[in-house]
């Protein structure tokens, strides 16, 4: 269980009592279906996580929760639409790690992630797994670091796209260890994994849903996991921090945010209902099945988490001279 997860779980019980809204009108919320905008195409881990969370909220709302995919521009189009939506509690954004990274990559964004949104709560973290082609002559993180330092820029690493979460996880690794590897960006995890399996790239920091099936089949070798402590998804796999990369942590994550100005009473109700949903055993099992670890917690904790992620990735973008999405 990660430190972030423990903090979120500790808050879940405390916020559960805030589900009753003041006033007759507020107490009726929601009076119509609620929409969660996913700024990415259907079928991916973000989309599935939104649908699982939406079903959990629907059971508390006694109203439908509709997931609307508004993909484009790396997540900007969907986020911009929610930033401009009425702050009435009927439109939410599934905010993801990519939105945090974009704040550093794109200085002239049409919205401000911290000012134009009200955090509601985190939904799930998706640990990133450091995987290699089994043909390579190393079996641990320390072996990889030693090899990469002895052979600068000889190793190539794939990612699901330049500026995306898996790319930035690799950049953080290189930043903390001082190794140099060549980045090969792909349009999505599937083609990157395919080339890793084929030996066209040697290393990848891959989202757990993409990596785990191949790790379990023996087609890829897992060296470490990105979470601060070991994950229930692969409890025998050491963390990258355990291997000596002090301070390393780079999970993909998703959560809910509303347009700024949404009434606090509504934010508190949705946050509490979300936390209750994420503690439901059946819903937790569904998230774990897609490689996600449920992260129930408060709106305030999620806001602080977003701020810390923004600062982390801004530093990596600046020090790595990463200018924009390719």
C-alpha positions, -999 to +999 in steps of 0.1 A: +000+000+000+016+033-010+019+063+013-005+082-010-030+054-008-028+053+030-034+090+032-064+087+009-079+058+028-075+076+061-096+105+048-123+084+033-140+076+067-138+113+077-155+127+047-183+101+045-204+121+069-205+151+046-229+136+020-260+156+032-262+190+015-277+220+032-309+234+019-339+218+003-327+224-033-292+212-026-304+181-008-321+171-040-288+170-060-285+155-084-319+161-101-308+149-135-280+128-151-244+138-144-217+138-171-180+128-167-160+140-197-130+118-206-106+137-227-093+105-244-108+079-268-130+051-255-116+018-244-084+029-227-076+026-190-088+062-183-121+056-201-127+023-182-118+039-149-143+067-155-170+042-163-163+022-132-163+053-110-194+066-128-213+034-120-203+037-084-215+073-082-247+064-100-256+040-072-254+069-046-269+095-068-300+075-080-293+092-113-274+081-144-238+091-148-229+095-185-193+092-197-186+114-227-154+110-247-141+143-260-106+133-273-081+155-290-049+176-285-035+152-259-064+158-235-068+196-240-101+196-258-120+177-232-105+197-203-112+230-220-148+220-225-152+212-188-134+244-177-160+264-197-190+243-185-216+257-160-203+251-124-236+235-114-223+200-105-235+182-136-202+182-156-170+167-143-136+160-159-116+128-156-083+146-150-052+125-156-015+126-153-013+139-188-032+171-178-005+177-152+023+172-176+007+194-202+008+224-178+046+222-181+049+213-218+024+239-230+029+273-213+000+289-232-028+265-223-064+276-228-071+268-191-052+266-158-054+232-142-052+247-107-074+278-111-101+267-135-110+234-118-122+224-084-107+190-074-132+164-063-111+133-055-087+108-069-100+076-085-071+053-092-033+051-096-019+029-124+017+019-114+042+020-142+064-011-147+100-009-159+102-038-185+128-050-209+131-075-236+143-108-220+172-111-244+190-082-227+219-091-204+205-076-171+179-088-147+176-059-122+173-021-120+209-018-108+221-040-137+202-017-161+217+014-146+253+000-147+248-011-183+233+022-194+261+042-178+287+020-195+269+023-228+254+058-230+227+062-256+230+026-267+197+016-251+165+027-267+133+030-247+098+032-261+069+052-248+032+056-256+039+091-269+063+120-263+053+140-233+030+113-220+031+096-186+053+067-197+078+090-214+080+113-183+085+082-161+115+074-181+128+110-180+124+110-142+145+078-141+172+092-163+172+125-143+176+107-109+202+081-121+222+101-147+218+075-174+213+084-210+190+064-232+174+072-266+137+079-266+115+063-293+079+077-291+050+058-304+013+066-309+000+046-280+011+018-258+002-011-281+027-003-309+054+005-283+049-029-266+049-047-299+083-032-308+096-040-274+085-076-278+101-077-312+134-063-299+132-030-319+135-011-286+150-025-255+133-008-225+100+007-216+083+022-187+048+008-194+015+012-177+006-019-157-025-028-179-002-030-210+028-047-194+014-072-169+000-098-194+034-100-212+053-101-179+031-130-166+036-149-199+074-144-197+076-124-229+088-093-211+111-091-180+099-068-152+127-051-133+108-028-110+076-009-103+072+028-101+050+031-069+067+041-037+060+008-021+052-026-036+019-030-054-008-056-047-009-061-085+026-077-085+036-080-048+069-098-055+082-071-078+105-046-061+100-009-064+125+012-085+131+031-053+141-001-035+167-007-061+185+025-051+168+052-072+160+073-042+127+092-044+115+076-076+077+075-079+058+080-112+024+065-113-002+072-139-033+084-122-069+097-127-093+116-106-124+138-109-125+176-111-154+201-116-154+236-131-142+262-107-170+278-089-190+246-084-207+249-049-186+235-021-216+215-009-218+197-042-181+191-043-182+176-008-211+153-016-196+140-048-162+136-031-177+116-003-198+094-026-168+088-047-147+077-017-176+054-005-177+039-040-140+033-042-141+014-009-168-010-022-152-044-027-168-052-060-157-018-075-122-022-061-119-056-077-129-041-111-103-014-109-076-039-098-086-061-128-076-033-152-044-026-133-056+003-112-053+008-074-083+026-059-074+059-042-103+071-021-098+105-004-108+141+000-111+169-024-084+188-005-060+159-007-065+156-044-059+193-049-026+191-030-017+160-050-023+178-083-001+207-071+027+183-062+025+165-096+025+199-115+057+209-096+074+175-102+068+174-139+076+211-144+110+203-130+116+173-152+104+192-184+127+221-176+158+200-167+152+176-196+146+205-220+114+188-232+096+215-251+064+201-265+045+170-275+059+155-307 
